[in-house]
């Protein structure tokens, strides 16, 4: 006897779950979690409005993460630039000349 599922199967749910999990890991500092993710080559079916809203929410988080990474990169670059150019010059002693008589 066949019983209908209580909710229809959503083919986008596992895709969005995986992406959301990866974004959460990246937000926590594990940027390698984003490596290798790609959307499905063939869309299982058009996204429902709920799926689109969820995907847009994930996209907003990705853009915020990218913005944060770029800002941190600017801070690190400025810090490294300051390290290359010291604010002072090392003191050097004047040359000493020795006269030889003879």
C-alpha positions in Angstrom: 0.0 0.0 0.0 1.4 3.4 -1.0 1.1 6.4 1.3 1.7 9.8 0.0 4.5 11.8 1.8 3.2 14.5 4.1 5.3 17.1 2.2 6.4 17.0 -1.4 10.1 16.4 -2.0 12.1 19.5 -2.5 15.1 18.9 -4.8 16.6 22.3 -3.9 16.7 21.6 -0.2 19.8 19.5 -0.1 21.6 21.9 -2.5 20.8 24.9 -0.3 21.5 23.0 2.9 25.0 22.2 1.6 25.7 25.7 0.5 24.3 27.2 3.8 26.5 24.8 5.8 29.6 25.8 3.8 28.8 29.5 4.3 28.4 29.0 8.0 31.8 27.3 8.2 33.4 30.1 6.1 31.8 32.7 8.4 33.5 30.9 11.3 36.9 31.1 9.7 37.0 27.9 7.6 37.2 29.5 4.1 38.3 26.2 2.6 34.7 24.9 3.1 33.7 27.0 0.1 36.1 25.2 -2.2 34.6 22.8 -4.6 31.0 23.9 -4.3 29.1 24.3 -7.5 25.4 24.6 -8.3 23.8 21.6 -10.0 24.7 21.3 -13.6 21.1 20.5 -14.4 18.4 22.2 -12.4 16.1 19.7 -10.9 13.1 22.0 -11.4 12.5 25.7 -11.2 12.9 27.2 -7.7 9.9 27.9 -5.7 9.5 31.4 -4.2 10.5 30.0 -0.8 13.7 28.4 -2.3 14.5 31.7 -4.0 14.1 33.6 -0.8 16.3 31.2 1.0 18.9 31.3 -1.8 18.8 35.1 -1.7 19.4 35.0 2.1 22.5 32.8 1.6 23.7 35.2 -1.2 23.4 38.2 1.2 25.5 36.3 3.7 28.1 35.4 1.1 28.3 39.0 0.0 28.7 40.2 3.6 31.5 37.6 4.1 33.2 38.8 0.9 33.0 42.4 2.1 34.4 41.4 5.5 37.3 39.5 3.9 38.1 42.5 1.6 38.1 44.9 4.6 40.4 42.6 6.6 42.6 42.2 3.5 42.9 46.0 3.3 43.9 46.2 7.0 46.5 43.5 6.6 47.9 45.1 3.4 48.2 48.5 5.2 49.9 46.8 8.2 52.4 45.1 5.9 53.1 48.3 4.0 53.8 50.1 7.3 56.2 47.2 8.3 58.1 47.8 5.0 58.6 51.4 5.7 60.0 52.0 9.2 59.1 55.4 10.8 62.7 56.0 11.8 66.1 55.6 10.4 68.7 53.6 12.1 71.3 55.7 13.8 74.7 55.4 12.1 77.9 56.6 13.7 80.1 59.0 11.8 83.0 57.4 10.0 86.3 57.1 11.9 89.5 57.9 10.0 92.8 56.6 11.3 95.9 58.5 10.1 99.0 56.4 9.7 102.2 58.1 10.2 105.2 56.6 8.8 
